[in-house]
C-alpha cells in the first residue's frame, strides 16, 4: 500500500474532495459587512459545509490606494496597514481579519478561520475553521475536479481523538454505511466486501489487538472505495491513465482502496459461494491501511511535539507487522519471501526505504518482527512513542533496545539465518491455521473395500492376486457444503487422530488431503493414495485397484475376476 504521511506545518489538517461549486477570484465580491455565523460545534456532514458561508481573504481586500498606517475601514472599523500584503482589519462587528504575506486569519470571539494553503500533500487547501469545542474543519480541492472534501479533527481532554474526512455524497461512491468505527463511502462493486465486514465482524479483533499491543486506536475511520482504477488515481492526485498498479493509500483522515483483484470481492451469482467468500475474505489490504490510519494519529493523541518516525521502513513495516501477527497464512508467505529475497543479501533498512526496490516493505516488516520476537511489542511501542516527542530515531532506538539500529539489523539477519529451518518447518502449520475449517464426516465404504489389509507391497512382482493391493479409501472425508465444482482453494481439516491436515478442493470437485506424510486425492469415482513415491488407486464403482511404484511400474487388479495384470509401464 502507498502510505502518505503529511506534516502539516502550523495547521495539521487533511484532505479535499469533490464539490459542487467553485468561485473565480474575478467573480468574487467582498463581504466584509456580512455577519458570518457558525454553530458551536463543527458540522459533520458534507452538505452542511457546502451550504455554509465562510469568510476568506477575498472578502477583506483592501480598497485601492489604501494608505499605509492607520485609517478607517470601509465598514467603519479600523485598518492598520503595513503593505498590501500585511495588514489588520478590525471590523465594526467585533471580528478581526489579519493578512500576513499570503497567510490570513479571520476571527471573532468564538471562532477562527485561517488560510490552509500548503497543508495537504496531494490536494489544494483553502481554509480551516476552528470551533469552541476544539474541533477544526479544513477544506481542500482534489486536482482536475471541481469538487471539495472536508477534514474534521477534534482532540478531547481525555485523550480521545477524532480525525476523518467528509466526502462528496455522489462522486466517489453513491453508497454510504457505518460498520463499527468505519464510515464507508463506496460504489456498488464493493458490496461483497462491505457485507463481509458487516456480517463477520472480524476486523474488530484486529483493532483490539493493535490497541493492546501498540496503543493505536481511533473512534472513527473514513474509508473510500472506488468504482474504478481511474477514479482511484484521480483521488490520489495522479494521472488517471497511469500504468502503475493501484492498491490503496492512507492519510490519517481517510484511507482508500482500488478495486484490484485480490482486494475487491466479486459476486459469483451463487448464494452459497458468495457466503463462503464473504466469510473468508482475507482483509489484508483493509488491515494494512487501517493500521496506517490509526498509527498516523498516535503522536498527536499523545500530545507529541512532532509527527514521530516517518521513514518508510517503519511505516510500511508496522502496518505489515500488524497484519502478519493476526494472519498466520500471510505470516508464512512474508517469511518465505523475505528468506528468498533478502536474507542472504542482508539488505539494509536504508535500502528498505526505497519503494523502487521490489518487495521493499519486507525489510522493515521483518526487522520489526525480529524486535517483536526478541524484545516484545511493548518495546516497539515505546521506541515509536519516544520519537513523537522530538527524539531522533537513532537515540530512541538505543535508549529502548540498548544497541544501535545498525547492530540490531546485523543481529536480525544472524537470528533469521540461524533459525531459518525452524521457521520453515512451521510454514505449513501457519498456512493451515489461516485456511477455512472443514467439519469431518464418516462415510460407509463400499463392500469391495477391505480396509483390514494395510501392508503395502514393495515389489510389483509380489502382487499376484486382488487382495495383494490394499484398499486405501478413507472412511473419514469432508463435505464442502455446495462449493464442489465452483471453488478451488485450500482448507484445513482434522484427522481421526485429531491432527490438522491440509485439504485442497479442485475445480473438478475432486479434492486432496495431506496428512502425516500421506496424500489422498478423492474424486467422484477414482481415489488415489500417495506416500513415498508409491501410489494406490481405488475405483469406487468397479472396485478395481491399481498400484504404481517409484520406478513407474504398475499392476492393475480386477475386482470381479480377482485377477491381476503383470507389472507394466
C-alpha atoms as one frame of an Amber mdcrd trajectory, in Angstrom:
protein
   0.000   0.000   0.000   1.093   3.516  -0.605   1.188   5.498   2.630   1.300
   9.265   2.559   2.359  10.812   5.839   1.625  14.519   5.881   3.439  17.111
   8.003   1.097  19.996   8.297   3.224  22.964   9.434   1.284  25.083  11.886
  -2.068  23.628  10.875  -2.106  19.829  10.821  -5.068  19.229   8.569  -6.047
  16.883   5.749  -7.714  16.057   2.521 -10.100  17.514  -0.031 -12.805  16.017
  -2.169 -15.290  16.629  -4.885 -17.686  19.548  -4.516 -20.416  21.294  -6.382
 -19.272  24.882  -6.783 -16.170  26.907  -7.499 -15.939  30.713  -7.466 -13.328
  32.502  -9.530 -11.494  35.391  -7.905 -12.697  37.755 -10.617 -16.331  36.927
  -9.779 -15.993  37.169  -6.004 -17.495  40.123  -4.161 -16.198  41.410  -0.838
 -18.464  40.512   2.079 -16.804  42.467   4.892 -20.223  43.643   6.073 -21.629
  40.109   6.211 -22.372  38.728   9.654 -20.691  35.313   9.472 -22.271  32.883
  11.909 -21.088  29.407  12.902 -22.527  26.740  15.208 -20.723  25.969  18.475
 -19.756  22.515  17.211 -18.451  21.698  13.757 -20.992  20.092  11.405 -20.012
  16.563  10.409 -21.687  16.219   7.026 -20.523  17.308   3.598 -23.775  19.031
   2.606 -23.826  21.204   5.729 -20.390  22.507   4.843 -21.287  23.104   1.225
 -24.134  25.390   2.328 -22.127  27.236   4.988 -20.897  30.795   4.421 -17.232
  31.050   5.400 -15.090  34.215   5.220 -11.980  34.181   3.042  -9.299  36.698
   2.104 -11.390  37.718  -0.923 -13.904  39.295   1.443 -11.347  41.625   3.005
  -9.315  43.021   0.154  -8.007  46.493   0.713  -9.607  49.279  -1.298  -7.316
  50.721  -3.948  -4.916  53.419  -2.736  -5.392  52.484   0.920  -2.663  54.422
   2.755  -0.003  52.798   4.895  -0.694  53.293   8.579  -3.952  53.530  10.495
  -7.180  54.515   8.760 -10.923  53.945   8.778 -12.031  50.723   7.096 -14.899
  50.602   4.553 -17.232  49.181   7.223 -16.327  51.925   9.701 -13.856  49.753
  11.571 -10.124  50.318  11.898  -7.412  49.445   9.366  -3.723  49.138  10.259
  -1.717  48.709   7.054   1.972  47.955   6.656   1.692  46.962   2.988  -0.797
  45.476   0.533   0.102  42.018   1.854   0.424  42.876   5.537  -2.490  44.492
   7.332  -5.051  44.110  10.114  -8.727  44.977   9.764 -10.715  45.395  12.976
 -14.333  45.271  11.886 -17.208  47.141  13.475 -18.938  43.861  14.364 -16.024
  42.849  16.611 -14.351  40.391  14.242 -10.768  40.822  13.057  -9.085  39.976
   9.747  -5.285  39.703   9.519  -3.228  39.309   6.329   0.444  38.317   6.636
   2.470  37.635   3.461  -0.158  35.417   1.845  -1.411  33.765   5.042  -4.595
  35.169   6.518  -6.849  34.779   9.532 -10.370  35.889  10.432 -11.673  35.571
  13.965 -14.425  36.677  16.267 -14.838  35.953  19.956 -15.740  32.266  19.365
 -14.387  31.053  16.010 -11.234  31.355  13.929 -10.855  30.848  10.175  -7.334
  30.532   8.754  -5.816  30.001   5.351  -4.704  26.398   4.893  -2.548  26.759
   1.817   0.071  24.002   1.545  -1.362  21.918   4.383  -2.036  18.883   2.216
   0.437  16.652   0.394  -1.714  15.999  -2.681  -4.587  18.434  -2.883  -5.098
  22.202  -2.841  -6.119  23.513   0.584  -8.287  26.589   1.174  -9.155  27.311
   4.790  -9.662  25.803   8.220 -12.344  26.725  10.758 -11.697  26.323  14.486
 -14.729  25.852  16.767 -15.208  26.497  20.508 -15.425  22.757  21.253 -11.866
  22.297  19.964 -12.866  20.830  16.619 -11.349  22.043  13.365 -12.533  21.522
   9.791 -10.345  22.104   6.734 -11.500  22.457   3.135  -9.486  21.023   0.227
  -9.909  20.558  -3.508  -8.930  17.462  -5.470  -6.887  18.394  -8.576  -8.526
  18.139 -12.003 -12.008  18.167 -10.439 -14.470  20.830  -9.334 -15.199  19.134
  -6.047 -14.096  19.510  -2.464 -13.591  17.423   0.650 -13.675  18.474   4.300
 -11.458  17.146   7.083 -12.777  17.092  10.646 -10.407  16.946  13.608 -11.007
  17.067  17.347  -8.902  16.088  20.317 -10.730  15.769  23.614  -9.243  16.439
  27.028  -9.484  12.767  27.883  -7.084  11.946  25.054  -9.641  10.627  22.567
  -9.019  11.776  19.040 -11.315  12.002  16.024  -9.950  12.750  12.573 -11.905
  11.924   9.421 -12.969  13.317   6.060 -16.417  14.317   4.855 -16.714  13.040
   1.293 -18.881  14.151  -1.614 -22.141  12.137  -1.405 -22.079  11.047  -5.058
 -18.792  11.473  -6.880 -16.708   8.871  -5.024 -19.471   6.364  -4.409 -23.250
   6.512  -4.151 -23.442   4.214  -1.139 -22.635   5.006   2.481 -22.692   2.885
   5.628 -21.288   2.720   9.150 -19.770  -0.551  10.412 -18.222  -0.201  13.856
 -15.692   2.641  13.655 -15.673   2.518   9.840 -17.571   5.258   7.988 -17.602
   3.886   4.437 -18.354   5.618   1.139 -18.415   3.039  -1.641 -19.507   2.053
  -5.121 -21.809  -0.961  -5.674 -18.944  -3.141  -6.920 -17.722  -3.198  -3.280
 -20.978  -4.643  -1.911 -19.429  -8.038  -1.157 -16.578  -6.518   0.863 -18.937
  -4.282   2.831 -21.242  -7.232   3.526 -18.247  -9.304   4.644 -17.320  -6.657
   7.205 -20.888  -6.294   8.418 -21.714  -9.997   8.634 -18.491 -11.358  10.119
 -17.112  -8.518  12.280 -13.560  -9.907  12.064 -11.877  -6.505  11.842 -12.831
  -5.624  15.432 -10.354  -8.194  16.771  -7.620  -6.611  14.666  -8.388  -3.167
  16.091  -8.432  -4.525  19.636  -5.110  -6.312  19.139  -3.344  -3.206  17.865
  -4.656  -1.031  20.654  -3.431  -3.557  23.230  -0.062  -4.131  21.581   0.858
  -0.714  20.161  -1.601   1.805  21.606  -3.061   2.560  18.170  -6.752   3.437
  18.296  -9.327   5.839  16.906 -13.039   6.486  17.230 -13.794   6.859  13.532
 -12.144   5.723  10.305 -13.233   7.141   6.964 -12.971   4.716   4.044 -13.475
   5.468   0.338 -13.890   2.505  -2.030 -13.656   3.442  -5.702 -15.588   2.050
  -8.640 -12.584   2.114 -10.973  -8.820   2.347 -11.124  -9.163   5.686 -12.947
 -11.141   7.275 -10.117  -8.689   5.926  -7.571  -5.807   7.680  -9.322  -7.724
  10.953  -9.680  -8.414  10.791  -5.955  -4.704  10.185  -5.344  -3.860  13.292
  -7.358  -2.307  11.388 -10.266  -2.934  10.893 -13.963  -5.969   8.626 -14.321
  -4.237   6.792 -17.185  -1.106   5.921 -15.222   0.208   2.408 -15.749   1.004
   1.952 -12.057  -0.796  -0.791 -10.165  -3.242   0.687  -7.703  -3.714  -0.797
  -4.256  -4.527   1.753  -1.576  -3.262   4.710   0.409  -3.928   6.380   3.732
  -3.553   9.904   5.010  -4.666   9.930   8.622  -8.164  11.275   7.908  -9.223
   8.533   5.495  -7.944   5.542   3.598  -8.945   4.471   0.138  -8.709   1.216
  -1.798  -8.573   0.443  -5.507 -10.881  -2.230  -6.990  -7.956  -4.523  -7.743
  -8.469  -8.269  -7.990  -7.440  -9.698  -4.632  -8.605  -6.572  -2.792 -12.179
  -6.480  -4.046 -14.646  -9.392  -3.880 -16.863 -10.172  -6.842 -20.171 -11.979
  -6.551 -20.239 -15.391  -8.218 -24.026 -15.372  -8.539 -24.339 -18.335  -6.182
 -25.531 -17.621  -2.609 -23.516 -20.477  -1.091 -20.338 -19.468  -2.920 -20.817
 -15.763  -2.123 -21.426 -16.507   1.549 -18.218 -18.535   1.697 -16.192 -15.778
   0.013 -17.504 -13.139   2.399 -16.814 -15.279   5.433 -13.231 -15.928   4.330
 -12.285 -12.565   2.797  -8.676 -12.088   3.943  -8.916  -8.334   4.796  -5.152
  -7.848   4.310  -5.385  -4.632   2.307  -8.074  -3.360   4.667  -5.973  -4.165
   7.731  -2.826  -2.634   6.237  -4.373   0.750   5.524  -6.396   0.731   8.731
  -3.114   0.436  10.606  -1.636   3.342   8.630  -4.689   5.417   9.564  -4.581
   4.780  13.298  -0.781   4.800  13.594  -0.532   8.211  11.926  -2.692   9.720
  14.685  -0.724   8.322  17.612   1.777  11.151  18.154  -0.940  13.788  18.183
  -3.037  11.693  20.568  -0.082  11.633  22.942   0.407  15.386  22.646   3.774
  14.896  20.993   5.821  17.748  19.631   6.499  16.040  16.292   4.953  13.588
  13.853   7.290  10.857  15.041   9.172   8.322  12.968   8.108   8.659   9.328
  10.649   6.535   7.456   9.023   4.046   5.046  10.774   1.028   6.597   8.851
   1.732   9.810   5.553   2.972   8.381   5.203   0.064   5.973   6.823  -2.339
   8.404   4.493  -1.607  11.313   1.445  -1.874   9.026   2.570  -5.281   7.764
   3.665  -6.405  11.237   0.123  -5.843  12.455  -1.168  -7.985   9.585   1.249
 -10.918   9.928   0.669 -11.074  13.689  -3.055 -11.566  13.060  -2.918 -13.600
   9.826  -0.812 -16.799  10.060  -1.013 -17.585   6.347   0.247 -14.113   5.417
   2.950 -14.546   8.055   4.208 -17.715   6.330   4.175 -16.002   2.931   6.032
 -12.967   4.315   8.737 -15.050   5.999   9.188 -17.148   2.876   9.569 -14.141
   0.542  11.970 -12.444   2.971  14.142 -15.556   3.224  14.233 -15.873  -0.570
  14.876 -12.214  -1.413  16.778 -10.553   1.404  18.194 -12.985   3.970  21.433
 -13.703   2.118  21.754 -10.177   0.703  21.358  -8.610   4.174  19.549  -5.595
   2.758  19.822  -2.514   4.989  16.943  -0.511   6.452  18.033   2.427   4.318
  17.582   0.298   1.202  14.251  -0.820   2.651  13.088   2.799   2.429  13.189
   2.692  -1.364   9.791   1.927  -2.989  11.606   1.068  -6.225  13.148  -1.969
  -4.523  10.821  -4.919  -5.238   9.115  -6.039  -2.025  10.926  -3.288  -0.096
   8.318  -3.491   2.697   9.656  -6.904   3.707  12.852  -5.409   5.146  11.132
  -3.154   7.669   8.458  -5.747   8.388  10.913  -8.477   9.296  13.148  -6.099
  11.257  10.149  -5.218  13.425   9.145  -8.890  13.572  12.630  -9.701  14.881
  12.318  -6.968  17.523   8.895  -8.337  18.448  10.181 -11.908  18.815  13.270
 -10.963  20.824  12.197  -7.856  22.764   8.386  -7.750  22.544   5.838  -5.382
  21.033   5.840  -3.172  24.128   9.373  -2.011  23.336   8.459  -1.321  19.714
   5.617   0.824  21.031   7.906   2.701  23.427  10.515   3.237  20.716   7.961
   4.795  18.368   6.302   6.929  21.033   9.669   8.387  22.055  10.048   9.766
  18.529   6.727  11.598  18.957   8.438  13.993  21.363  11.260  15.099  19.097
  13.800  12.445  19.980  15.749  11.149  16.990  15.150   7.667  15.646  18.675
   6.511  16.494  18.707   7.826  20.058  15.197   6.498  20.754  16.185   3.088
  19.452  19.379   2.893  21.507  17.573   4.047  24.642  14.849   1.386  24.332
  16.765  -1.573  22.874  20.247  -0.920  24.246  22.083  -1.129  20.915  22.347
   0.758  17.651  19.948   0.154  14.780  22.856  -0.930  12.600  23.913  -3.580
  15.113  20.302  -4.677  15.595  19.940  -5.102  11.827  23.016  -7.339  11.756
  21.666  -9.369  14.677  18.321  -9.653  12.916  19.899 -11.307   9.879  22.003
 -13.560  12.137  18.873 -14.581  14.036  16.832 -15.489  10.970  19.721 -17.331
   9.308  20.242 -19.376  12.460  16.537 -20.179  12.839  15.515 -20.321   9.175
  14.871 -24.060   9.007  12.871 -23.981  12.222  10.604 -21.271  10.874  10.273
 -23.003   7.508   9.074 -26.134   9.297   6.212 -24.065  10.694   5.064 -22.660
   7.360   2.656 -25.496   6.633   1.060 -25.136  10.074   0.794 -21.345   9.791
  -0.816 -21.693   6.391  -3.291 -24.279   7.617  -4.308 -22.152  10.615  -5.373
 -19.416   8.247  -7.453 -21.656   5.983 -11.237 -22.164   6.176 -12.022 -25.020
   8.546 -13.943 -28.116   7.454 -16.089 -30.431   9.517 -15.149 -34.085   9.037
 -17.708 -36.757   8.332 -17.658 -40.555   8.352 -18.803 -42.371   5.227 -19.641
 -46.016   4.610 -17.058 -47.687   2.382 -18.189 -49.987  -0.458 -18.252 -53.742
   0.155 -15.248 -54.334  -2.098 -13.041 -52.192   0.151 -11.497 -54.493   2.728
  -9.536 -51.995   4.773  -8.162 -54.567   7.206  -5.138 -55.233   4.990  -2.751
 -52.276   5.217   0.504 -53.932   4.146   1.774 -52.084   1.093   3.819 -54.296
  -1.279   7.327 -53.087  -2.080   7.831 -55.146  -5.255   5.484 -55.281  -8.277
   6.258 -58.973  -8.670   4.804 -59.619  -5.208   1.305 -58.717  -6.411  -0.319
 -61.990  -7.502  -3.975 -61.629  -6.578  -6.531 -58.893  -5.945  -6.094 -58.774
  -2.158  -2.360 -58.048  -2.520  -3.200 -54.405  -3.248  -4.802 -52.862  -0.154
  -7.850 -50.615  -0.313  -6.721 -47.149   0.754 -10.085 -45.398   0.628 -10.680
 -43.229   3.711 -13.805 -43.574   5.770 -13.270 -40.073   7.188 -13.808 -37.438
   4.480 -15.167 -33.898   4.105 -18.287 -32.115   2.932 -17.745 -28.808   1.119
 -21.310 -27.575   1.600 -22.160 -26.842  -2.007 -18.756 -25.474  -3.055 -17.699
 -28.549  -5.043 -17.344 -27.735  -8.715 -17.435 -23.986  -8.002 -14.498 -23.081
  -5.808 -10.821 -24.016  -5.941  -8.666 -23.430  -2.891  -7.271 -24.660   0.397
  -8.951 -25.697   3.643  -7.883 -27.219   6.926  -9.398 -30.361   8.386  -8.893
 -32.717  11.297  -7.906 -36.386  11.012  -9.303 -39.278  13.023  -6.326 -38.734
  15.324  -7.352 -35.065  15.714  -4.292 -33.910  13.782  -4.555 -30.914  11.444
  -4.497 -31.879   7.801  -4.358 -29.796   4.654  -7.270 -30.106   2.232  -7.355
 -28.651  -1.282 -10.565 -28.562  -3.302 -10.074 -28.707  -7.077 -12.395 -27.022
  -9.574 -13.215 -30.504 -10.895 -14.846 -31.216  -7.487 -12.091 -33.687  -6.575
 -10.040 -32.819  -3.502  -6.692 -33.677  -1.943  -5.959 -34.401   1.701  -2.395
 -34.183   3.019  -1.950 -35.745   6.429   1.023 -37.265   8.255   3.112 -37.722
   5.101   0.261 -39.202   3.089  -1.900 -37.726   0.345  -5.400 -38.789  -0.655
  -6.976 -37.485  -3.859 -10.698 -38.165  -3.765 -12.757 -37.832  -6.934 -16.281
 -38.845  -7.827 -15.212 -42.422  -8.611 -11.416 -42.632  -8.552  -9.492 -42.278
  -5.297  -5.692 -42.162  -5.006  -3.372 -42.625  -2.054   0.286 -41.498  -2.253
   3.199 -41.962   0.090   6.951 -42.055  -0.508   6.584 -42.245  -4.290   4.083
 -45.132  -4.141   0.526 -44.635  -5.398  -2.522 -46.835  -4.936  -5.660 -46.134
  -6.960  -9.085 -47.438  -5.930 -12.208 -47.211  -8.105 -15.358 -46.868  -6.073
 -17.738 -48.119  -8.772 -15.889 -51.074 -10.311 -13.893 -51.989  -7.223 -10.683
 -52.296  -9.267  -7.320 -51.407  -7.734  -4.011 -50.304  -9.202  -0.591 -49.782
  -7.695   2.152 -47.581  -9.184   5.738 -47.872  -7.919   8.545 -45.261  -7.846
  10.156 -46.930 -10.901   6.891 -46.267 -12.840   5.993 -49.980 -12.890   2.324
 -50.602 -12.201  -0.017 -53.531 -11.565  -3.787 -53.467 -12.118  -6.116 -55.869
 -10.254  -9.740 -56.574 -11.199 -12.403 -56.889  -8.524 -14.825 -59.047 -10.499
 -12.280 -61.704 -11.549  -9.951 -61.175  -8.557  -7.062 -61.372 -11.040  -4.135
 -59.025 -11.609  -2.084 -57.952 -14.574   1.632 -58.446 -14.796   3.775 -55.380
 -13.999   3.777 -52.873 -16.875   4.604 -49.251 -17.582
